[in-house]
Amino acid sequence: MHIIPAIDLIDGKCVRLTQGDYDQKTVYNEDPLAVAREFEAAGIRRLHVVDLDGARGGGIVNHRVLERIAGGTNLHIDWGGGMKSDEDLRVAFESGAAQVTGGTIAVKQPEIFLGWLEQYGAEKIILGTDVRGDKIAVSGWEEASDRELFEFLADYVAKGIRYTICTDVSKDGLLQGTARELYARIRREQPTVQLIASGGVTDVQDLEALRAIDCFGVIVGKAIYEGRISLEELAGFDD
């Protein structure tokens, strides 16, 4: 299982939100590159970076930060937030992203998203399946769609998706544990998809539970910044 620390960006700074609420924002560091280098120094190999400005407004915003992190580390970076056009995707890859996540666009403009999948391949494109209740959440989690999670995921797996990042919005940022039953059901129903679990990781027991259901990766955010899990403990889980 891959351990994937999260860096969420607003105004170029490393922040965390609670349940996706932009009014519940904490700034943890004004230099995301310094944070990324700490992860790399601890032995972490992957990084999840979200452009929250882009997610809210539509269109890539913080690509200069992506350039700095990619140029200043050897981390495998998956990038998401506000990916709405072919130009956004081009900028993300040229700025150093190894993979790009599309969520809102996969709901609202599936023909564009499927075009990305065809052009760049299943190793480069991650499906964002952020869920509130049983519905896919979009636009920086500020809107609910009418797409049901399992039907939505099955549809895209049938069309060639190999990776998904699933965040249970109700768990995100609360440090109260993960949506293990949700992730276990995804593993049962879609065993071929590489599941990256996100939201609510609080301690090493959460990591052990996610590894037990054979998640491909787990994204860890607030638990790192609040000192609940050390970087040394995280590196020990990173296969």
Secondary structure, DSSP 8 states (H G I E B T S, - for coil): -EEEEEEEEETTEEEEEETTEEEEEEEEES-HHHHHHHHHHTT--EEEEEEHHHHHHSS---HHHHHHHHHH---EEEEES---SHHHHHHHHHTT-SEEEESHHHHH-HHHHHHHHHHH-TTTEEEEEEEETTEEEETTTTEEEEEEHHHHHHHHHHTT--EEEEEETTTTTS-S---HHHHHHHHHH-TTSEEEEES---SHHHHHHHHHTT-SEEEE-HHHHTTSS-HHHHHHH--
